[in-house]
Amino acid sequence: MTRWFSRQTTKRGGAWPPFTTVNRIGGPSSAMRRQEERINDARILADYVQLKPGVLVIWDRKPHRIVELSERPVDLWEERHEKSFKDAVASWDRYPRGDRPEKSTWEGRPFVFVLVPDRQPKAEPLHLVGPYSHSWDVLPEHYCICSACGELPPCSHEVAEKTADRDTARAGVLMDIPPGHCLGCGEFVTRRQQAARFPGPNLWRPDLPEHSAVFHARQECSGEVERYRQQWEQRSGSTPQTQLSLDDPAA
C-alpha cells in the first residue's frame, strides 16, 4: 500500500493481485509523452490495494475491516452464479478474447468477504458474497465521519439534500416549459420533427391537459423519454440487483 494524502479519502481495492500494466488503446506519438504515460501508469498501478485481513473498506456507508476472504466452492455455487458463468462462456463463444472462461479462474466467480464494523472486533461478522472482481473503496487508518450521523462522507443526509436541491431546481425549470415543448430539452417540437408522445395525464406537468407529454425523438432527448416511459409504465419500483448480497452459508 502506498502513502495516503490528506485529501485522498479512498483508494481502489479488490481481491485480485495488482496489475502490472494499464490497458490502453493506442499511445502518444512522441518519446517524451510515452515516458510521461509510463510514469502516470506506474502511479495508477501503485494506487491499488489488494484486500487482506485488516484492510479497511466501505460497506453500507460505514467503515468495516476485512476479517477473511475465501472462494465459494464450485459445488456450492448458487443458480445465479451458474447462470452468470454460462452467460460469460456464451459471450466468449460469440466474441473470443483471451482465454475461454473457466470456473476456477473466472473473474465473476463467487467470493465470500467477511467483515466486521471498525472498532467493534467482537461484533458479529458480516458475510457478503459477490464476484471475485468486485471493486471496493479502501479507507486509510485516519478517516473522516459525519458528526451528525456517524456515516462516511458523503453521508446519506448530504446525498439526500443534494438530490432534493437538484430535484427542486429541475422542477422549477420544468414548470416553465410551455405546452407543445419537449419536456426533455424545453425546446418547441415542430411539425417536421419526429416526436415521442404519451397519452393520458401529464406526469411531469399535472397542470397541463391530458396527452400533452411530448419529447423530441432525437438521441439527446432519449434519456428523458426513457425516464418518463418508466414512470408511465409504472415500472419504477424495480431496481437492479447489486453485485454484493448477504451470504447464505446453507445455499
C-alpha positions as CSV (number, residue, x, y, z in Angstrom):
1,M,0.0,0.0,0.0
2,T,1.4,3.4,-1.0
3,R,1.2,6.6,1.1
4,W,-2.1,8.4,1.7
5,F,-2.6,12.1,1.2
6,S,-4.7,14.3,3.5
7,R,-7.4,15.0,0.8
8,Q,-7.4,11.4,-0.5
9,T,-10.4,9.8,1.0
10,T,-10.2,6.3,-0.6
11,K,-8.2,4.0,-2.8
12,R,-9.4,1.3,-5.1
13,G,-9.1,-2.2,-3.9
14,G,-10.1,-5.8,-4.7
15,A,-9.3,-9.4,-4.1
16,W,-7.3,-9.9,-7.3
17,P,-3.5,-9.3,-7.4
18,P,-2.1,-6.0,-8.5
19,F,-1.9,-5.5,-12.3
20,T,1.4,-4.9,-13.8
21,T,0.2,-2.9,-16.9
22,V,-2.6,-0.5,-17.8
23,N,-4.6,-1.5,-20.8
24,R,-4.7,1.3,-23.4
25,I,-5.7,1.6,-27.0
26,G,-3.1,3.4,-29.0
27,G,-0.4,5.7,-27.5
28,P,1.4,9.0,-27.8
29,S,3.4,9.7,-30.9
30,S,6.4,11.3,-29.1
31,A,9.1,9.7,-26.9
32,M,8.6,12.2,-24.0
33,R,4.9,11.7,-24.0
34,R,5.3,7.9,-23.9
35,Q,7.7,8.4,-21.0
36,E,5.1,10.6,-19.2
37,E,2.5,7.9,-19.8
38,R,4.7,5.2,-18.3
39,I,5.2,7.4,-15.2
40,N,1.4,8.0,-14.9
41,D,0.7,4.3,-15.3
42,A,3.1,3.5,-12.5
43,R,1.2,5.9,-10.2
44,I,-2.1,4.3,-11.2
45,L,-0.9,0.8,-10.5
46,A,0.6,1.8,-7.2
47,D,-2.7,3.2,-6.0
48,Y,-4.4,-0.2,-5.9
49,V,-4.8,-2.1,-2.6
50,Q,-5.1,-5.9,-2.6
51,L,-7.6,-6.9,0.1
52,K,-6.4,-8.9,3.0
53,P,-7.4,-9.3,6.7
54,G,-7.2,-5.9,8.5
55,V,-7.8,-3.7,5.5
56,L,-10.5,-1.1,6.0
57,V,-13.3,-0.9,3.4
58,I,-16.6,0.8,3.0
59,W,-19.8,-1.1,3.3
60,D,-23.3,0.5,3.8
61,R,-21.6,3.9,4.2
62,K,-19.7,2.7,7.3
63,P,-16.1,1.6,7.8
64,H,-15.5,-2.2,8.1
65,R,-12.4,-4.3,8.4
66,I,-11.7,-7.4,6.3
67,V,-11.6,-10.5,8.5
68,E,-11.5,-13.2,5.9
69,L,-11.5,-13.8,2.2
70,S,-12.5,-17.1,0.6
71,E,-13.8,-18.6,-2.6
72,R,-17.1,-20.3,-2.7
73,P,-16.6,-24.0,-3.7
74,V,-17.9,-24.8,-7.1
75,D,-20.3,-27.4,-5.7
76,L,-21.9,-24.7,-3.5
77,W,-22.5,-22.2,-6.3
78,E,-26.0,-20.8,-6.4
79,E,-28.1,-20.9,-9.5
80,R,-27.5,-17.3,-10.3
81,H,-23.7,-17.9,-10.3
82,E,-24.1,-20.9,-12.6
83,K,-26.2,-18.8,-15.0
84,S,-23.7,-15.9,-14.9
85,F,-20.9,-18.3,-15.8
86,K,-22.9,-19.8,-18.7
87,D,-23.6,-16.3,-20.0
88,A,-19.9,-15.5,-19.8
89,V,-19.0,-18.6,-21.7
90,A,-21.7,-17.9,-24.3
91,S,-20.4,-14.3,-24.7
92,W,-16.8,-15.6,-25.2
93,D,-18.0,-18.1,-27.8
94,R,-19.5,-15.2,-29.8
95,Y,-16.6,-12.8,-29.3
96,P,-13.5,-14.8,-28.3
97,R,-10.9,-12.7,-26.5
98,G,-8.2,-14.0,-24.3
99,D,-8.7,-17.4,-22.6
100,R,-12.0,-19.2,-22.5
101,P,-13.7,-18.7,-19.1
102,E,-13.1,-21.5,-16.6
103,K,-14.8,-21.7,-13.3
104,S,-11.6,-21.9,-11.3
105,T,-10.3,-18.6,-12.8
106,W,-13.4,-16.8,-14.0
107,E,-13.4,-13.2,-12.6
108,G,-17.1,-13.4,-11.8
109,R,-16.8,-16.5,-9.6
110,P,-18.5,-16.1,-6.2
111,F,-16.2,-14.8,-3.5
112,V,-17.0,-14.5,0.2
113,F,-16.0,-11.3,2.0
114,V,-16.2,-11.4,5.8
115,L,-16.3,-8.0,7.5
116,V,-16.7,-6.5,11.0
117,P,-17.5,-2.9,11.8
118,D,-14.4,-0.9,12.6
119,R,-13.6,-0.6,16.3
120,Q,-16.0,-3.4,17.0
121,P,-13.8,-6.5,16.8
122,K,-16.3,-8.6,18.8
123,A,-19.3,-7.7,16.7
124,E,-21.0,-10.5,14.7
125,P,-19.1,-10.8,11.4
126,L,-21.0,-9.9,8.2
127,H,-20.7,-12.4,5.4
128,L,-21.1,-11.0,1.9
129,V,-20.9,-12.9,-1.3
130,G,-20.0,-11.2,-4.6
131,P,-17.9,-11.6,-7.7
132,Y,-14.2,-12.0,-7.3
133,S,-13.7,-8.9,-9.4
134,H,-15.8,-6.7,-7.2
135,S,-14.1,-3.3,-6.7
136,W,-14.0,-1.9,-3.2
137,D,-13.4,1.6,-1.8
138,V,-10.5,1.2,0.7
139,L,-10.1,3.6,3.6
140,P,-6.9,4.9,5.3
141,E,-6.5,4.3,9.1
142,H,-7.3,8.0,9.6
143,Y,-10.7,8.7,8.0
144,C,-13.4,11.3,8.5
145,I,-17.0,10.6,9.6
146,C,-20.1,12.8,9.8
147,S,-20.5,14.1,13.4
148,A,-24.3,14.1,13.0
149,C,-25.0,10.6,11.8
150,G,-21.7,8.7,12.0
151,E,-21.6,7.9,8.3
152,L,-18.6,8.3,6.0
153,P,-18.9,11.4,3.7
154,P,-20.9,12.0,1.7
155,C,-23.4,10.8,4.3
156,S,-26.9,9.9,3.4
157,H,-28.2,13.2,4.6
158,E,-25.8,15.1,2.4
159,V,-26.8,12.9,-0.6
160,A,-30.5,13.4,0.2
161,E,-30.1,17.2,0.4
162,K,-28.2,17.4,-2.8
163,T,-30.8,15.2,-4.5
164,A,-33.6,17.4,-3.1
165,D,-31.8,20.6,-4.3
166,R,-31.3,19.1,-7.8
167,D,-34.9,18.0,-8.0
168,T,-36.2,21.4,-6.8
169,A,-34.1,23.2,-9.5
170,R,-35.2,20.7,-12.1
171,A,-38.9,21.1,-11.1
172,G,-38.6,24.8,-11.3
173,V,-37.2,24.7,-14.9
174,L,-39.8,22.0,-15.9
175,M,-42.7,24.2,-14.8
176,D,-41.5,27.0,-17.1
177,I,-41.8,24.7,-20.2
178,P,-44.7,25.9,-22.3
179,P,-47.2,23.5,-23.8
180,G,-46.1,21.9,-27.1
181,H,-42.4,22.0,-26.0
182,C,-40.2,19.0,-25.3
183,L,-40.3,18.0,-21.6
184,G,-36.7,16.9,-22.0
185,C,-34.8,19.9,-23.5
186,G,-37.6,22.5,-23.3
187,E,-37.5,23.5,-26.9
188,F,-40.5,23.6,-29.2
189,V,-41.4,20.4,-31.1
190,T,-42.2,21.4,-34.7
191,R,-44.5,19.5,-37.0
192,R,-41.5,18.5,-39.1
193,Q,-39.7,16.9,-36.2
194,Q,-40.3,13.3,-35.1
195,A,-41.7,13.2,-31.6
196,A,-42.5,10.7,-28.8
197,R,-45.9,11.4,-27.3
198,F,-47.5,9.8,-24.3
199,P,-51.3,9.6,-23.8
200,G,-53.0,10.2,-20.6
201,P,-52.3,12.7,-17.8
202,N,-49.0,14.6,-18.0
203,L,-47.0,13.0,-15.1
204,W,-44.4,15.8,-15.0
205,R,-46.7,18.7,-15.6
206,P,-50.1,17.9,-14.0
207,D,-51.2,21.5,-14.7
208,L,-51.2,20.8,-18.5
209,P,-54.1,18.9,-20.2
210,E,-54.0,15.2,-21.0
211,H,-52.0,13.9,-23.9
212,S,-49.6,16.8,-23.6
213,A,-46.4,14.9,-22.7
214,V,-44.2,15.2,-25.7
215,F,-40.5,14.8,-26.4
216,H,-38.2,15.1,-29.3
217,A,-37.3,11.7,-30.9
218,R,-33.7,12.7,-31.2
219,Q,-30.9,11.0,-29.4
220,E,-30.1,13.8,-26.9
221,C,-33.6,13.7,-25.5
222,S,-33.9,9.9,-25.4
223,G,-32.7,9.6,-21.8
224,E,-35.6,11.8,-20.6
225,V,-38.0,9.8,-22.8
226,E,-37.0,6.6,-21.2
227,R,-37.2,8.1,-17.7
228,Y,-40.8,9.3,-18.5
229,R,-41.6,5.9,-20.1
230,Q,-40.6,4.0,-16.9
231,Q,-42.8,6.2,-14.8
232,W,-45.6,6.0,-17.4
233,E,-45.4,2.2,-17.4
234,Q,-45.3,2.1,-13.6
235,R,-42.0,0.2,-13.5
236,S,-40.1,2.5,-11.3
237,G,-40.3,0.1,-8.3
238,S,-37.9,-2.4,-9.8
239,T,-34.2,-1.9,-9.0
240,P,-31.2,-3.6,-10.5
241,Q,-29.6,-6.3,-8.4
242,T,-26.4,-5.2,-6.6
243,Q,-23.2,-7.2,-7.0
244,L,-23.0,-8.0,-3.3
245,S,-25.5,-9.7,-1.2
246,L,-25.7,-11.3,2.2
247,D,-24.1,-14.7,2.1
248,D,-26.2,-17.7,3.0
249,P,-23.9,-20.5,4.1
250,A,-26.6,-23.0,3.6
251,A,-27.1,-22.2,-0.1
